[in-house]
Amino acid sequence: MTKHPLLQMIKLQKKGTPVGIYSVCSANEFVIEAALERGKQTKSIVLIEATSNQVNQYGGYTGMKPKDFMKFVEKIAKKVNFPMDRIILGGDHLGLLTWTHLDEKQAMKEASKLIELYVLAGFTKIHIDTSMRVADDDQQAMLSTGVIARRGAELAEVAEKAYAKLKAKSPNALHPVFIVGSEVPIPGGAQEEEEGVAVTKVKDCQQTINTFHEAFLSKNLKEAWNHVIAVVVQPGVEFGDSTVIEYDRKKARTLTKSLKAYKNLVFEGHSTDYQTKIALKEMVEDGIAILKVGPGLTFAAREAMFALANIEEALLKGTKTKPSKFIEVLEEVMLKNPRNWQKHYHGNAQQLAFKRKYSFSDRCRYYLPNEKVQAALETLITNINTIGIPYSLLSQYMPVQYTKVREGIIPCTAEALIKDRIVNCMDEYLYATHQEKLG
């Protein structure tokens, strides 16, 4: 690539061609492998993003620094023979999120290091998010757009300096593109059930854009501003444990029409998980060209793992082969380490047990890397692949994959079945985005 594909996306959008891209916000190996395999089949660019609490200079909850995450993706790309130059690596909510317990000076120092490492590692889509209060901000007052923009411009300056260092070593390195704004819950999902969400007001969106523009220019960052391609808005979509707030283009129309005033900007929509493919298509048509999806992908992976566990139980009942007990092990680990779900799930014991397994928020994803869970998953995969799945059982638990197996589209292996369930979700985004037109 000699030009950033997302600049081509902007060009097409402004010509009236509804092209977008979906963002794989996940560090799950099955998810990333499925995305790259599907990208290869559809000849599409693939966008993969890591959040600042997932991947940072201290390792985040994945244990990976930005360079590690890049190598992690590179290893999977090599496995599936997908060219790295067709992968866009993005950093989501890069800024103060992980450092809100510090005062501004120290928090900005940490955020600056974070941004620098992402850019130096070759991440070329950078969401600068300075929308949260730090320790020495007034905790009772809303943070002003001016303060948010000033901090954001300071981090953009860091990114520009890091890019200059990178380009000195790698002359063909793409200039990163920037996303500003944050009209969404914190990364990881809302902590309360959403009863309704308000679409971003046009005046608030305009104020964000104008204030950021002024802040960038005040620091002589004209070139950086030319690479700001999107602003995060709330287009009226969200999901709870078992509910989804659908995109309503009529309610969002005033906001989406306001995009016409900006020749180089589109909207980025977060929490687009579980929207229908028609709703996703309408969002792209309305200028919400970057569609973030995370929990929806690991939710699909978890569904497939549970289906295989049920198949395993049916096959091994009354035999001497030891079952994986994957569902039980996952529950045991989640109960023993409740930190990643207890703020998000509410209710009585029965309701909590249900949500731990089946919530759309999919807090399960934080526990899949656990050693015990991984061991159970490996046993599950080994058992399934050793015994084989009768078509009648595959039809019972994974009817879509049953049809694909019968038609010779996918093999009947545990790994292929898990990845194809994830692809079911990805295909709805590919239907909406037409991202194969980006290169």
Secondary structure, 3 states (H helix, E strand, C coil): CCCCHHHHHHHHHHCCCCCCEEEEECCCHHHHHHHHHHHHHHCCCEEEEEECCCECCCCHHHCECHHHHHHHHHHHHHHHCCCHHHEEEEEEEEECHHHCCCCHHHHHHHHHHHHHHHHHCCCCEEEEECCCCCCCCCCCCCCCHHHHHHHHHHHHHHHHHHHHHHHHHCCCCCCCEEEECCCCCCCCCCCCCCCCCCCCCHHHHHHHHHHHHHHHHHCCCHHHHCCEEEEEECCCCEECCCCEECCCHHHHHHHHHHHHHCCCCEEEECCCCCCCHHHHHHHHHCCEEEEEECHHHHHHHHHHHHHHHHHHHHHHCCCCCCCCCHHHHHHHHHHHCHHHCCCCCCCCHHHHHHHHHHCCCCHHHHCCCCHHHHHHHHHHHHHHHHHCCCHHHHHHHCHHHHHHHHCCCCCCCHHHHHHHHHHHHHHHHHHHHCHHHHC
